Structures are given as C-alpha cells and as structure tokens.
Amino acid sequence: MQTTTEPHNATLVEKTPLETYVPPARPSLIGLSRNELADRLGEIGVAPAQRKMRVQQLWHWMYFRGAQNFDEMTSISKGIRAELAQHFTVDRPEVVAEQISNDGTRKWLLRLPSGDNVEKAHEVECVYIPETDRGTLCVSSQVGCTLNCSFCHTGTQRLVRNLTAGEIVGQIMVARDRLNDWADREDGTRRVTNIVMMGMGEPLYNFDAVRDALLIVGDNEGIGISRRRITLSTSGVVPNIVRAGEEIGVMLAISLHAVRDELRNELVPLNRKYPIKELLQACRDYPGASNARRITFEYVMLKGVNDSLDDAKLLVKLLKGIHAKINLIPFNPWPGTAYECSDWDQIEKFSEYIFNAGYSSPVRTPRGRDILAACGQLKSETEKLSARERQTLRAMAMTD
C-alpha cells in the first residue's frame, strides 16, 4: 500500500521488489497518436464510421481528464469500454519512490517495462519544481545517458535504452496524478505549467519518441501545454536541431558550458563530433527563433574552469546575432565529482558582464539539492549509491 508524502524528505518505499517485477500483460494506450488509437479501435471491432468520434472521446478522457481506467470514461458505451479493458490499459509509469525537498521540489522514481520482453524493469527520475508563477516538470527521455558529460551525475550512468512516447507522456500524467492537477481541479488552476526536456538522457538521440510525445503534450484538446512553455534541451546533436524546430516547434535550450572547443571537448564530449561553430550555426538556423522566442544557452558555473571574465567576453562574442538568453547554473555537487561551484561573487561578475552586453543572464536558483533533484544530479536508483557516496550526500544536505 502506498504511503502518504506530506513530510519533507519523505520517501515512498518500492511497491514491489525490482527483481520480482512482472511486465504488464496488456499494452497502454498512453502515447499513441490519434491515428494509432483509431487502429487500436479497429483491432477490437469498432466500425470505421465510429472511430473518429471514439478517438476524440478517448483523447479527452486520457489527456484532458486524466482517467486512470476505462470505467471512468462514461461517455463511451459499456460494451466498448469492456473491450478496451480486455485488451489495453491507460497505465502510466509506476511510482516506486517519491522524495520531497525542503524547498518543495519533488522527485519521483518511476519504473518502466524493460522494452525488450525480458522480465525486468528499468527506472528513470522525473522532477517537479514549484515556483510562485509556474510549476516546471523536468522530464527524462532515456534510461541513463550516452554523453558522459564530466560535470553531470546522470552522465555516470550508462545508457540502457530510449523511452517510448508513452513513457515520456506518462511522466507528465504521473505528475498531474500526484499533484491532483487534472481538469476537475477545484480552483481551475494548473500546477504543471511548463515542461523541460532536461531530465535523464539526450532528447535528440531519441528524436521520434520525443517528437511524438511533445506533440501530444502540446495538443490543446488534451494536456494542452503551450509549445512556448515546452523547452527541449540538447547538448548539441546538430543534425536534429533544425529538424526539432520544423517538426516539434518548441523552445530550444543548448547545454553549452564552455566557449572554447578544447574545454568543451572535456566537459561535453559530444563537442568532438559537433564543435561549437557548427552548433551555433544550427542555432542561427533554428526555425522560429526571434526576440520573443529566444534560444536559451545553459552554462554551468565551474570554479576556475569556465567562469573567468575572459570566458564571459568570448561567450558574448560567440552569441552575436543569435536571439539568445544565457542561463547561468551554479554547479550542483554530487558524490564523487571533481568540480566545485564558482564563488558567488564571480558568478555575479560573470552575469553582470553578460547583462551589460545586452543579454538576459538569470542565475538559476538551485532547487532540490538535498534529494539530488537539482540540475545534473539525476541518476536512477537502478544504479545504487555506494556507502561512501551516501555519506557524501548526507554531508552535502547538511551544508545546504
């Protein structure tokens, strides 16, 4: 039985041990396009003339009202509901643990089927960050990561597999379930207002599933989050950047972190394949970029590594002609890292130079550090922390 999560730092225990996981017998409809839903309805005998109407009903119940089973879908006939329940589900990923930070940030550990018909499961993390004017959900696109960015905790976990569109959409649905954030919410407001594809994995190495998922998330007849409130972050998969603008049309963020190829090769090894010049040209070519739809350049502040005023000056020079803002991220420590966060005075000097050059340069407030939910700290519990790492984590939490 699932326990409550009211106290800060509360952790839900696993519902079932990972080693005894049994994969679902029926596939979930979550993540299917309208055409794919029509095909599934055809498989259970729904007449072609009725499929369009039934698809709209399913879409409304799944993505607007957040129905968790077919019995809730009262506008659909009992006979069709019974057929649907016999063959399909509307299941989301399973929540096996929830942590709540002292600052209100929530991190969910989510269990997924293995995707290869093996009786085991994989896990990813998803983070909700509440603020006064918005609620941002940080969503994962892969189990693990292949990029090996040297400052990123997630990068220390090997890539296991891509997520499906349903598993990506399912993270948003889990958040709305947990936060009571569906259409029947009493005050009519929304807690999840913004989506950032900044969780585990590189979204542009899972392009098709990310595209299909975000088109569902942005559909105004369902989940209905504006594409201007959806941000896709990439470390620089250059061939898919322009394609993302053409086929998805959401906001773009670039994990830049260095202004010289030699350093970026070390921090973001993908740079060896797609160096800074090629990456910035793809940004200049990004469809729809304008002063109202600026590209965000993420820049983690590493003490003595990339935080000098010379770095700031070269950053401004590199971004000339790009509709951009620079998001400065104080480095979030994790067990075993060799990096330190830049001194606050240095971060302010760096930010001031960029601001005076005409660019917005907000400094991102670290959130959820005490539960390893901050930027660059996500790592699935599938790969357990060592005793030394746990001891380091406790010390970090005590000093925050």
N, C-alpha and C positions, 0 to 999 in steps of 0.2 A: 504494500500500500504506500502511495506517495505521500511524503510528509509535507508540511507547510514550509514556507520560506520567508517568514516575517523577520527573524533576527538577521542583522548584518553578518556577513561571512557565513551564513547558513549554507550547508552543502547537502544536497539530496544524495542519498546512497543509491547505488545501482539497483534497478528493479530486479534484474536477473543477472547472474554472473556472465561475463563476456564469453567464457568458454562453453556455456550451455546454451548459447544463442541459437534459436531456431528461425530460419528465414521465413518470411511470410508466404503463405500458400497462394494468395490472390494478389495481383498487382494493384497498385494505387493509381487512380486517375489523375492525381495531382501532377501538374507539369505538362499535361497534354494540351496541344493546340485545339482550336475548335474543330479543325478537320480531323484530327486524330480522335477526338471524342466522338465525332459522327461515325467514324469507322468502328469504334468500340460498340456503339449503339447498334450498328448494323450486325455485329457479331452475335448480339443477343436477340436479334429478330425485330428490332424497331424498324417500321416501314420507312422507306426513303422520304416520303412526304412529311413524316413527323420529326425527322431527325434534327432539322434546323431549330425547331421550337424546343425540343428536348435538350439540345446542346445549350441553348440560351438559359434554360432552367437550371441545368447542372452548373453552368458557369456562375450564375447568380448565387446559387446555394454554396458552392465551394469557395468562391473568391470574394464575394461581397458579404455574405452572412457567416462564412466560416464553419459550415456544417461539418460535423465530425463523423456522421454516419448517414446512410441513405434514409433512415426512418424520419429524420428531421425535415426532409425535402417534401413537404406536404402538398406542394403544387404539382408534383409528379404522381401519376397513378400508382396505386399499391402494387399492381402487377409488375410494372417496370421497375419499381423500387426493389421488389423481391428478386427480380432477375439481376439487377445491378449488384445487389448484396451477395448473390450467389457467386458472381464471377469477379467482382472488383471490390476495392475499398477506397476510402478517401483519407487514408492514413498519412500522417506526416512522419518525419524522423522522430525517434523515441528519445525523450529527455531522460537521461540517466543521472545527471547531476546539475545542480544549479548553485552558483555562488553569487552572493550579493556583497558588493564592496561597501566600504564605509561612505563612499560618495554617491551611492545609489546605482552605480553601474552593475549590470547583471551579466553573468557569463553562463551559458548553457553548454554542457557537453552532450552532444547528440549522437545517437547510434544509428548506423545505416546498414542495410544489407551489404554483403561483400561485393555484389555486382558480377560475380563470376560463378554463381551456383554452388559455391563452397559454403558449408555450414559454419560460417563465422561472420563477424560483423566488423565494420570499421567505424571510426569516430572522428568527428570534427567539432570545432568550437564556434560559437556564434555569440556576439556581444551586443548588448543594448545599452546606450549611453543617453540618459535623460538630461535635458537642459531646460532652461526656462522657456525658450521659444521653439523648441523642437525636440524630437526624440529620434536618435540616429541608431540604426541597426547595422552592425558590421557583419557581413555575410561571407562565408567561405565558398570557394569554387573547386577545391581539390582536397583530397585526403593527403596531407603532407605538402611538400613543395620540392621543386626540382632546381630552384635558382641558387641556393646556397649563399645568399647574401650574408656577409660575415658578421653584421651587426644585429641580425634578426634571429630570434629564438625559433620561430617557425621553420626557418631555413635549415635548422639542425635535424629536422625530421624528414626522413626520406619520402619521396613521392610514392604513394600507394596506387592511387587511381584518380581519375576525374569524377566529379559529381555529375549526376544526371540533372536535367532541367527540373524534374520533380523534387530532387533533394535540395536544389537551390531555392526554388519557390517555397518548399516545405519549411525552410528556416524562418522565413517571414511569417508563415502561417503559425508556426510554433510560438513565435514571439507574440503574435496577436492573441493566440490562445492563452498564454501565460499572463498577459497583461490585460485580459478582458477588453480587447481593442477592436472588436468587430462592429458591424453596422448597428446592432441593437444597444450599443453603449449608451447609458442613460443621458450623459451630458452632451452627446453628439460630437465630442472632440476625438482626436486621434492621438495616441501615444507614439506610435511608429509613424513618423512623418518623412523621414529621409532614409535612403538605403545607400550604403557604401560597400562596393565590392573590394574590401580591403582586408578580408579575413585570410584564412589559410589558402595558399595556392596562388598561381598566376592566372587571372581570368582569361587572358588572351591566348593561353595554351589550352583552354577548354572552350574555344570560341562558340561553337554551335549550341552547346547546352546553356552557356551564359546568355547568349543572344535570345534563345527561345524562352528562358526563364524571365529575363528582364522585359521582354515584350508582354508577357503575362502580367508581371508586376505593374507595368505602366498602363495596362488596359483600363480605361475609365469606366467600364461596366463591371469591373471586378475589384481587384485590390486597389487600383486607382491611385497609385503614387506617381505624381508628375515626373516626366523624364528629366526635368530640371532639378528634381530632388533625388535623382539617382546618379551616383558617381562611380565610374569604373576606374580602378587604379591599376596601372600596369608598370612593371619595371622596365618596359621598353621593347616589347615584341613588335618591332617596326612594321612588318608586313600586315599586321592585323589592326593597326591603329586607325588608319583611314577607313578600313572596312568597318570598324566598330562605329565610326561616325555615320557611315552610309546605311548600315543595316540595323543599328540599335538606336543611335541618336541621343545617347545620354551624355552627361557631363564627363569630362576626362580629367584624370589625375595621373601625373607622372612621378614615379619614385626616382628622383634624380640623385640627390645626396652627395654629389661631387661635381666639380666644374672642370676637372682635368681627367682625360681618359686613363692616365696611369693609376690614379687613385680610384676612379670608378670601376676599373677592372678588378680591383681588390674588394671594394665594398659591394658591388653589384656585378658579379662575373658575366652576366648576360651582355655587359658592355663590350666584351671582347668580340662578340658577334655583331652587335648593333651599336657602334660607338656614338658618342654624344652628337656629332654633326648630323648623322643620319636620323637619330632620334628627334632632334629639334626640327629637322626638315619635315618629318612626318607630322609634328605638332603644327607647323605652319600650314600644312595641307589639310588639317583636320576639318571636315565639313561642319559648318555652322558655328565655328569659333568666332566670337565677337566680344566686344567690351561687356555685353550683358551675359555672355556665356564663355567666361574666361576658363582657360586651362589652368588647373592647379598643379604647381610643382612642389612636391613634398621633399623636405630637406631636413634630415635628422641631424641634430647638432651633437657632434662628437668632439670632445675636448682635445685640442691640439692636433686634430686630424683634418677637419674641413671647416673650421669656424673662424678663420682669420678675416680681417678686413679685405685683404687681397682676394680671398675667395668670394666675398660679397661683391666686390667690384667686378670680378670676372663673371659672376652669376648674372649681374645686371647686363653686362655686355652681351652674353650669350643669348639672353631672352629678348633682346631688342627686336621689335617688330612682331612679337607674339602677344596676343591678348592673354595676359597671364596674371596670376597671383601666386605668391610664394608662401607656402605653409611651413613655418619653422616648427620642428618637432623636437622638444627636449628628449634626449635618448632615455629610453626606459630600460633599466638594467634587468638582467635575468641571470640565473645561476650559471656561472662558468664563463661569462662574457669577458673579453679583454678590453672593452671600451668603457669610457666614462662619459657622463653628460657634461657638456660645456658649462662653464660658470655662468651664472645668471647675468652678470654684468656684460659678459662677452656676447651672450645671446641678444641682449638689448641693443648693444652697439651694432651688431650684425643687422638686426631688424630695422634700426633707425636708418642705416645707410640705404637699405633697400627701399624703405618708405620714402625717403627724400629723393630717391631716383624715380619715383612715380608709381611704384608697385605696392599693392596691398601686401602686408607681411605679418599676418597674425601669428602669434606663438600659441601652438596648441597646448591647452591645459592637460597635463597627464591625468587620465582617468583610469580607475580600476587597477592601479599598480599592485595593491595588496592581494589581489586574486589573480595576478598575471593575466589581466584582460586588456592592458594598455597596448598601444601600437607596437608591433614587433614582438609581443610576448606570447602570442597564442601558440600552443603546442598540445596536440591531442593527448589525453591521458592513456591512449593506447600505448604510448611510449612513456613508461613511468619514470618519474624523477628518482635519481639516486638519493641515498641518505644525505650525502654532502650537499646536493642541490636543494633538498628540502630545508636543511639547516640554513643555507644561504638565503632562501626565500623567506624564512621566518625572520631573519635578521633584517632583510630589506623592508618587510612590512612594519617592523618595529620602528624603523627610522623614518618612515613616511609620515 
